[in-house]
Amino acid sequence: MTLPSLQTGPAAWKGPDMIARATEWTVRLSESDVAEVQAALLAWRARPDAGTETNPAPLKASDFPLPQLGLRLKAIQQDLLHGRGFVLIKGMPVRSWSTEDSAMAFIGLGAHLGNARSQNAKGHLLGHVRDVGLASTDPNVRIYQTHERQTFHTDSCDVVGLLCLREARSGGDSLLVSSTTLYNEILTRRPDLAPWLFEPVATDRRGEVPEGMKPWFEIPVFNWHEGHLTALYQRQYVDSAQRFEQAPRLHPKHIEALDLLDQLTNDPTLNFSMRLAPGDMQFVHNHTLFHDRTAFEDFADPAERRYLLRLWLAVPGARPLPEVFRQRYGSITIGDRGGIVVPGARQTVEMA
């Protein structure tokens, strides 16, 4: 294939530069912003069908009106899709709200950015990111359910959002790196390996298998489609897919290319980290960024342990995706794609 040329634009950033420009991607909710969120939350609570099976949460922007903040969120949406690809929004008053109110406010705010998608085989539209004592050595466990480092990866949606309710005692920092920059670095340093990252690679579904699908999917790490360079990656799941005898074997050159990619993701001249504090919301564009979380040590008291809420969003106006993404996203229809859908799953919003 003919490889894309070096990529330019706001998505091709390097970590140290982003650290120096933190004020550009950090948004602080004002008192009037928080008042709008609280008013929308109260209005939602007053609805007779709020919290029912029919309307479990404010999943549409119209369910959660934010007259002024909503306009700013539309601008943020455009920056996620067409700019640097991430934002940190600070100031959600989670310490003074119940977990349920914080969750509903997060879902309602997220609805102004995109449409919530199922995050697991149970159909959960709201994810709970915390250590539940599972072992990452179990091939059906997803790493966010442990306290271990996740390694750089993408999620199966256009944009992933996190709301921090509680921090760990130590560790648990968020790391970001531009996959656009990673491609540029590989093309510059090892152009002989770059084509291997456009070849399909088996990635383990970790037991969450849609109807009629294999227990793995085969999508290249990098995909060039209609002028867009789009990435999809989770090395741990690439490696664990080799447990299936029928999964395609990794070629030595493919492994060399993946090893170089991993080396570059961990390069401090390319990535950077941030610590999410209670009330912080981070939104990340999966198609142009990899994200990671460092290992953490938690508190002994369960009531104090690290706890984040997560949204997977399909975003109207997002880029087109190639046909091969149907294996993972189910649909490639813009605004209605991504997530994990398996037989018998019903979309729900679980509060705990």
Summary of the structure (lengths in Angstrom):
residues: 352
radius of gyration: 19.6
end to end distance: 47.3
largest distance: 61.5
contacts: 1127
relative contact order: 0.21
helix: 30%
strand: 21%
